[in-house]
Amino acid sequence: MKIMQQNRRSSMRIRKIMLLVWISLFFTVSLISMTNENSGKEEVFLDPESLVRGLYDSVTFEPGTLPDWDYVRSFFIPEAIFGVRKSRTLMEVLDLDGFVDWWLEDVEKHKLKERGLEESVEKIKMTVYGNIAHCFVVYKVRILTPADAPGQLGLDSFGLMKKDARWWIVSITNDIITPQNPLPEDLR
């Protein structure tokens, strides 16, 4: 009887140890996985060009998905401002929440979740001085379906700053490129 109780206790102890080992292993694998997922994302904030290119990558999405808006927000200081072309005749100033809301409205209005969206950088003209930078980005925005959708060229003007050992977007102003509003020669 005593031997059976000792075997039972020993068996319980082994089960507890195994459970602790499995729990530890689970958390270790989870932490490694989370670190690997975010390791490349942190590099985007280390220089101004990577920051800007990373923003365009972060708002590009395949049909059936949407951008990670928490990640998109991480590119900006909380007080960031946006001067955006909302239509061919209307410019509007938005804060960060207004910018995200505007995107989400467009996603719904144009059924972009089903169609996907790509924003690609065509050209960057960057000037960096100390902890500040300015850049013009000629970009192309295109709905992914149908595959032959032509897209539209636009011009973004970024105000950037380095703070807390990383780069941040402070402001973006935007316009669309048309035959009546062509790019200046130095941005072609």
C-alpha positions in Angstrom: 0.0 0.0 0.0 2.8 2.4 0.9 4.6 1.6 -2.3 1.5 2.3 -4.3 1.1 5.7 -2.6 4.8 6.5 -3.2 4.3 5.5 -6.9 1.2 7.6 -7.1 3.0 10.6 -5.6 6.0 10.1 -7.8 3.7 9.8 -10.9 1.9 13.0 -9.8 5.3 14.8 -9.4 6.4 13.7 -12.8 3.1 14.9 -14.3 3.5 18.3 -12.7 7.1 18.6 -13.9 6.0 17.6 -17.4 3.2 20.1 -17.3 5.6 22.9 -16.2 8.0 21.8 -19.0 5.3 22.0 -21.6 4.0 25.4 -20.3 7.6 26.8 -20.3 8.2 25.4 -23.8 4.9 26.9 -25.1 5.8 30.4 -23.7 9.3 30.2 -25.0 8.2 29.2 -28.6 5.5 31.9 -28.4 8.0 34.6 -27.4 10.4 33.5 -30.1 7.7 33.6 -32.7 6.5 37.1 -31.6 10.1 38.4 -31.7 10.7 37.0 -35.2 7.5 38.5 -36.5 8.4 42.0 -35.2 12.2 41.9 -35.7 12.0 43.1 -39.3 9.3 45.6 -38.6 11.5 47.5 -36.1 14.2 48.1 -38.7 11.8 50.2 -40.8 12.0 53.0 -38.2 15.8 53.3 -38.2 16.2 55.6 -41.2 13.9 58.0 -43.0 13.8 56.2 -46.4 13.0 52.9 -44.8 10.2 54.6 -42.8 8.6 56.1 -45.8 8.9 52.9 -47.9 7.6 50.9 -45.0 4.5 53.0 -44.8 3.6 52.3 -48.4 4.2 48.6 -47.8 2.0 48.6 -44.7 -1.0 50.1 -46.5 -0.8 47.6 -49.3 -3.1 44.6 -48.9 -4.3 41.5 -50.8 -7.9 40.8 -51.5 -9.6 39.4 -48.4 -7.3 41.2 -46.0 -6.8 44.7 -44.5 -3.8 46.6 -43.2 -2.8 46.3 -39.6 -3.9 49.8 -38.5 -2.1 49.6 -35.2 1.1 49.0 -37.1 0.3 51.8 -39.6 -0.3 54.2 -36.7 3.1 53.3 -35.3 4.8 55.2 -38.1 3.4 58.5 -36.9 3.8 60.8 -33.9 0.4 60.9 -32.2 -0.1 64.6 -33.2 0.6 63.9 -36.9 -1.3 66.0 -39.5 -2.4 65.1 -43.1 -3.3 67.5 -45.9 -5.0 65.1 -48.3 -6.7 65.4 -51.7 -10.1 63.9 -51.0 -11.3 64.5 -54.5 -10.1 66.3 -57.6 -11.3 69.6 -56.2 -11.2 69.2 -52.4 -8.2 69.3 -50.0 -8.7 68.6 -46.3 -6.6 68.6 -43.2 -6.9 65.5 -40.9 -5.4 64.2 -37.7 -4.2 60.7 -37.3 -7.6 59.3 -36.4 -9.3 61.2 -39.2 -6.7 59.8 -41.7 -7.4 56.2 -40.6 -11.1 56.8 -40.7 -10.8 58.3 -44.2 -8.9 55.1 -45.3 -11.5 52.9 -43.8 -14.4 54.8 -45.5 -12.6 54.4 -48.8 -12.1 50.7 -48.2 -15.8 50.3 -47.7 -16.9 52.7 -50.4 -14.8 51.1 -53.1 -15.0 47.5 -51.8 -11.3 47.4 -51.4 -11.3 44.5 -48.9 -12.6 42.3 -51.7 -10.4 43.9 -54.4 -7.1 44.5 -52.6 -4.9 47.7 -52.9 -1.3 48.4 -53.8 0.6 51.6 -53.1 4.1 51.4 -54.7 6.9 54.0 -54.5 8.0 55.2 -58.0 10.5 57.7 -56.9 11.8 59.3 -53.7 13.6 62.7 -53.3 14.9 62.9 -49.7 16.7 65.7 -47.9 18.0 64.9 -44.4 19.5 67.4 -42.0 20.3 66.2 -38.5 17.1 65.0 -36.8 14.8 66.3 -39.5 14.0 65.2 -43.0 11.7 66.0 -45.9 10.9 63.9 -48.8 8.7 63.9 -51.9 7.4 60.5 -52.9 6.0 59.9 -56.4 3.7 56.8 -55.8 1.2 54.7 -57.7 -2.0 53.5 -56.1 -3.7 50.6 -57.8 -6.7 48.4 -57.1 -5.5 44.8 -57.4 -8.6 43.3 -59.0 -9.1 43.4 -61.9 -5.4 42.7 -62.5 -5.2 45.2 -65.4 -6.5 48.1 -63.3 -4.3 51.1 -64.4 -3.8 52.9 -61.1 -3.2 56.6 -60.4 0.0 58.5 -59.8 0.2 60.8 -56.8 2.7 62.9 -54.9 3.2 62.9 -51.2 5.3 65.4 -49.2 6.6 64.0 -45.9 7.8 65.9 -42.9 9.9 63.5 -40.7 11.8 63.8 -37.4 14.1 61.6 -35.4 13.1 61.2 -31.8 13.8 58.5 -29.2 16.3 56.8 -31.4 13.9 56.3 -34.4 12.3 58.2 -37.2 8.6 59.4 -37.1 6.2 60.8 -39.7 5.1 64.3 -38.5 3.1 65.3 -41.6 2.0 64.2 -45.0 0.5 66.4 -47.7 -0.8 64.8 -50.9 -1.8 65.7 -54.4 -2.7 63.7 -57.5 -0.7 63.9 -60.8 -2.8 64.8 -63.9 -2.1 66.3 -67.3 -3.2 69.6 -65.9 -1.1 69.2 -62.8 2.2 67.5 -64.0 5.1 66.6 -61.9 7.9 69.2 -61.7 10.9 68.2 -63.8 13.2 67.2 -60.9 10.6 64.6 -59.7 10.1 62.9 -63.0 
